[in-house]
Amino acid sequence: MQQWIIGTIVAVIGIGLVLWLFFWPSWRARRILQKPFPRQWRRILRQRVRLYQILPPPLQRRLEHFIQLFIHDKKFYGAAGLVITDAIRVTIAAEACVLILGRTIDEYAKLRSIVVYPSSFLADEQNQVIRLGESWHNGRVIIAWDEVANHSLYLPPGHNVTIHEFAHQLDSQDGYSDGIPNIPASAIHIWSQAFSHALAGLRQQLQAAQPTWLNPYAATNAAEFFAVCSEAFFTDPYAFEKHYPDLFQLLRSFYRLDPREWFTSRASQDAEKKQVR
């Protein structure tokens, strides 16, 4: 009798774990997404987030869903007196979630918090190191709001601090910031070879004092190279493909997105509007 009771308890616990692991996350997500996307948030996206503006409508809706889940799950903290507002939450969440539009919100499962400074911050007092952003293995991103707002609104080609720092989060999913994100084992050799070759080429250009198309900061190490390439992939895809065709295809495969389509679509819409006028 006692064994039967113990067996029953174990079975119940086992069933509970299965339900929690496989059904609870999807049920919870559905509960969150039952609430309509706030109009004020959509207004922020339309006014402040250029990437949202150029997305096709289906991806805009998908991004809105990811933003809801992201803001519900992640904690935002203001630093140096900054008060966290909806504009800050929505803008950062939007650009962070653009990276995973072709994947799932689970890519940020390890991310816990975002610390936001009003502007650049002192990251190392001893060496007086000033930064615009940092990404930590413990699931924390630190970022400068003025840079986020500027990059989000104007989308300067090849530069986006939010994309940069959250690309680091994707890179470190496996516990290592090495420029190799969570890709199939069969693809690691091709990825490493292509990125290592491109990184070596960039360093040679810099050593020879030659002008470089890619941000020179990418030459720091493999992790920074991946993050800077991600910035270029999402903000200047045609130029990135021209200069680094192999890397473009690898990032396109990893992110499961092709940002060229967004820019082409937006350009066509703008041209049509001009003709109507």
C-alpha positions in Angstrom: 0.0 0.0 0.0 2.8 2.4 0.9 4.6 1.6 -2.3 1.4 2.3 -4.3 1.1 5.7 -2.6 4.7 6.6 -3.3 4.3 5.4 -6.9 1.2 7.5 -7.3 2.9 10.6 -5.8 5.9 10.1 -8.2 3.6 9.7 -11.1 1.6 12.9 -10.2 4.9 14.8 -9.8 6.1 13.5 -13.2 2.9 14.5 -15.0 3.1 17.9 -13.3 6.6 18.4 -14.5 5.7 17.4 -18.1 2.7 19.8 -18.1 4.9 22.6 -16.7 7.7 22.1 -19.2 5.6 21.6 -22.3 2.3 23.3 -21.7 2.8 26.1 -19.2 5.0 28.4 -21.4 2.6 28.3 -24.3 -0.4 28.7 -22.1 1.2 31.7 -20.3 2.2 33.3 -23.6 -1.4 33.0 -24.9 -2.7 34.6 -21.7 -0.3 37.6 -22.2 -1.2 37.9 -25.9 -4.9 37.9 -25.2 -4.6 41.5 -24.2 -4.6 43.9 -27.2 -1.4 45.6 -28.1 -1.6 49.1 -26.4 -2.3 51.9 -28.7 0.3 54.1 -27.0 2.9 51.4 -27.6 2.0 51.3 -31.3 2.2 55.1 -31.5 5.8 54.9 -30.0 6.8 52.3 -32.6 5.4 54.4 -35.4 7.1 57.6 -34.2 10.4 56.2 -32.8 11.4 52.8 -34.4 12.4 53.0 -38.0 12.8 49.2 -38.3 9.2 48.7 -37.2 8.1 51.2 -39.8 9.8 49.4 -42.7 8.6 45.9 -41.7 5.8 44.3 -43.7 2.5 44.2 -41.7 2.7 40.4 -40.8 6.1 41.0 -39.3 4.9 44.1 -37.5 2.2 42.1 -35.8 4.7 39.4 -34.9 7.1 42.0 -33.5 4.2 43.4 -31.4 3.6 40.0 -29.9 7.3 39.6 -29.1 7.3 43.1 -27.5 4.4 42.2 -25.2 6.1 39.0 -24.1 9.5 40.7 -23.7 8.2 43.6 -21.6 6.2 41.2 -19.5 9.2 39.0 -18.7 12.2 41.4 -18.5 12.9 43.9 -15.8 14.0 47.5 -16.8 16.0 49.6 -14.4 16.9 53.2 -14.7 20.4 54.3 -13.7 21.9 57.7 -12.9 18.5 59.1 -12.2 16.8 57.9 -15.4 13.1 57.2 -15.0 11.9 54.2 -17.1 9.0 55.1 -19.4 7.0 53.2 -21.9 9.0 54.9 -24.7 12.2 53.4 -23.3 10.7 49.9 -22.7 9.0 49.7 -26.1 11.9 51.1 -28.1 14.5 48.8 -26.6 12.2 45.8 -26.7 11.3 46.4 -30.4 14.9 46.6 -31.6 15.9 43.7 -29.4 13.1 41.5 -30.8 13.8 42.4 -34.4 16.8 40.0 -34.1 14.6 37.1 -33.2 11.6 37.8 -35.5 12.7 34.7 -37.6 13.2 32.6 -34.5 11.3 32.5 -31.1 11.0 34.6 -28.0 12.8 31.7 -26.2 16.1 33.0 -27.6 16.0 35.5 -24.7 15.1 33.0 -22.0 18.3 33.7 -20.1 17.9 37.4 -20.3 16.7 38.9 -17.0 17.2 42.6 -16.9 18.0 45.8 -18.9 19.8 48.6 -17.1 19.3 51.9 -18.9 21.6 55.0 -18.5 20.6 58.4 -19.8 23.8 58.5 -21.9 27.2 56.9 -22.1 28.4 55.6 -18.8 31.6 54.9 -16.9 32.1 51.1 -17.1 35.6 50.9 -15.6 36.5 53.6 -13.1 40.1 52.6 -12.8 40.8 52.8 -16.5 38.2 55.5 -17.2 36.4 53.3 -19.8 33.3 55.0 -21.2 30.7 52.7 -22.9 27.4 53.0 -24.8 26.4 49.5 -23.9 27.4 46.2 -22.3 26.1 42.6 -22.4 26.7 40.2 -19.5 26.6 36.4 -19.2 24.3 36.7 -16.2 21.4 37.8 -18.4 21.9 41.5 -18.1 22.2 44.2 -20.7 23.4 47.8 -19.9 22.7 50.5 -22.5 22.7 54.2 -23.1 19.2 55.6 -23.8 20.3 58.6 -26.0 22.1 56.3 -28.3 19.3 53.8 -28.4 16.8 56.6 -29.3 19.0 58.1 -32.0 19.8 54.8 -33.7 16.2 53.7 -33.5 14.8 56.8 -35.0 17.4 57.5 -37.8 18.7 54.0 -38.4 22.3 55.1 -39.3 23.8 52.4 -41.7 26.0 49.9 -39.8 25.3 51.4 -36.4 22.8 50.3 -33.8 23.7 49.9 -30.1 20.6 47.9 -29.2 21.2 45.3 -32.0 24.8 45.2 -31.0 24.3 44.4 -27.3 21.4 41.9 -27.9 23.4 40.1 -30.6 25.9 39.5 -27.8 23.1 37.9 -25.7 22.4 35.5 -28.6 26.1 34.8 -29.0 26.4 33.9 -25.3 23.5 31.5 -25.2 25.8 28.5 -25.0 27.9 30.2 -22.2 30.6 31.5 -24.5 31.0 34.9 -26.2 33.0 33.7 -29.1 31.2 35.0 -32.2 29.5 31.6 -32.7 25.8 31.7 -31.7 23.6 28.7 -31.2 23.9 27.0 -34.6 23.9 23.4 -35.7 27.2 21.5 -35.0 27.4 20.7 -38.7 27.6 24.4 -39.5 30.2 25.5 -37.0 33.2 24.8 -39.2 31.8 26.8 -42.1 30.8 29.6 -39.8 34.1 29.8 -38.0 36.1 29.6 -41.2 34.1 32.4 -42.9 34.1 34.8 -39.9 37.7 34.1 -39.0 38.8 34.9 -42.5 36.8 38.1 -42.7 38.0 39.2 -39.2 41.6 38.6 -40.3 41.1 40.6 -43.4 39.6 43.5 -41.4 42.6 43.5 -39.1 45.0 43.5 -42.1 43.2 46.6 -43.5 43.5 48.4 -40.2 47.2 47.5 -39.8 47.9 48.8 -43.3 46.0 52.0 -42.3 43.5 51.3 -45.1 39.9 52.6 -44.9 37.4 50.0 -43.8 33.7 49.7 -44.6 32.9 47.9 -41.4 33.2 49.6 -38.1 36.8 49.1 -37.0 35.6 48.1 -33.5 34.7 44.8 -35.1 38.4 43.9 -35.1 38.5 43.8 -31.3 37.7 40.0 -31.2 35.4 37.4 -32.7 32.4 38.3 -30.4 32.6 42.0 -31.3 32.9 41.1 -35.0 29.7 39.1 -34.9 27.9 41.9 -33.0 29.1 44.6 -35.5 28.2 42.4 -38.5 24.7 41.9 -37.0 24.4 45.7 -36.8 25.3 46.0 -40.5 23.1 43.1 -41.5 20.0 44.7 -40.1 20.6 48.4 -40.8 22.5 48.3 -44.2 21.9 44.8 -45.7 22.6 45.6 -49.3 26.0 47.1 -48.6 26.8 44.4 -46.1 26.0 41.8 -48.7 28.2 43.6 -51.2 31.2 43.7 -48.9 30.7 40.4 -47.1 28.5 38.1 -49.3 29.4 34.9 -47.4 28.8 36.4 -44.0 25.5 37.9 -45.2 24.2 34.4 -46.2 25.4 32.9 -42.9 23.6 35.6 -40.9 20.5 35.3 -43.1 20.5 31.6 -42.3 21.0 32.2 -38.6 18.5 34.9 -38.1 16.1 33.3 -40.6 15.4 36.8 -42.0 16.4 38.9 -45.1 16.3 42.6 -44.2 16.9 43.5 -47.9 13.2 42.8 -48.4 12.2 45.4 -45.8 14.2 48.1 -47.3 13.1 47.3 -50.9 9.4 47.2 -49.8 9.8 50.6 -48.0 11.5 52.2 -50.9 8.7 51.1 -53.2 6.0 52.4 -50.9 7.8 55.8 -50.7 8.1 56.0 -54.5 4.3 55.3 -54.8 3.5 58.0 -52.3 5.6 60.5 -54.3 3.8 59.6 -57.5 0.4 60.1 -55.9 1.4 63.6 -54.8 
